[in-house]
Amino acid sequence: MSPPEPSLHSPRVAGVLARLSTAASRRDPQVKELVRIREAQLGRRMSQVERYELYGDAPLAIMPEVGVLLYTLCLGSRAASVVEFGCSQAFSTIHLAAALRDAGNGGSVVSTEVLSAKAMTARENLAEAGLDDLVELRIGDATATLADVPGPVDLLFLDGRNDLYLDILRLMEPRLAACAVVAADLSADDPDLDPYLEHVRDPRHGYLSTLIPLNDGVELSVRVPAR
């Protein structure tokens, strides 16, 4: 008997992911070029708030290889409770939800998106992929919308505003399971990420952390259980 096909490779899920990847590969470089031009005009680095205003409804999707990494981490760890900061149009969310579907342990993803229009698109994409029943999408500021997420959280994925990574991690830390996985999608040479990286790379804060060289990098951290 042949092994079951991963949900990630099913025609329904793969079709949505292919469409989103194509849209991101077309649109995301355009808005990043707009940021470069605007910063040249201003003569300074734009803040994260200014950047997101310029990004607008651009997908800002992770690379497909990062999506596969998330799926692998989620399925391999048999995570049941997953939290995602930054849903956008649900490209990464679909990978996480597909892993939960294949794990078959009744897990769910709590994700958050600050823009209601993007959240509506994300819900449509999740429904098209047949994974919307596994995702609770909360709209608004993640520091508020994630404040009451129950623990223990097995996997946390950070892919929203870079300057909020550490804030979201600290918000979730009391609810992280022992050996919880924390994955953070990085941007090249972004000083807003420095406080987060310093935190997870300092063993005194209870993490074992390493950089995965995919695209601009994924910081992969594991919560070391207390002894």
Number of C-alpha atoms within 10 A of each C-alpha: 3 4 5 7 9 13 21 23 12 12 11 14 22 16 15 18 23 13 12 18 19 10 15 20 14 13 17 17 13 14 20 16 11 15 19 14 12 16 15 12 9 10 9 9 14 15 11 15 11 11 18 16 9 15 18 13 17 20 22 24 23 17 18 17 11 20 20 16 18 22 23 15 19 26 21 11 16 18 23 20 23 26 24 26 26 23 30 27 26 27 26 24 32 32 27 32 30 23 27 27 20 18 18 11 11 12 17 20 25 20 25 25 25 18 16 13 14 20 23 16 15 22 19 15 23 23 16 14 22 16 22 20 12 20 22 14 21 18 20 15 13 22 16 13 17 21 11 10 14 12 14 17 24 22 26 26 24 23 22 24 16 21 18 20 23 20 15 21 20 14 18 21 16 12 15 22 18 14 18 24 25 26 24 23 21 21 15 9 9 11 12 17 19 14 15 21 20 12 17 23 17 12 12 9 12 16 21 17 20 15 15 15 10 15 15 14 15 20 21 19 22 19 20 16 11 7 3
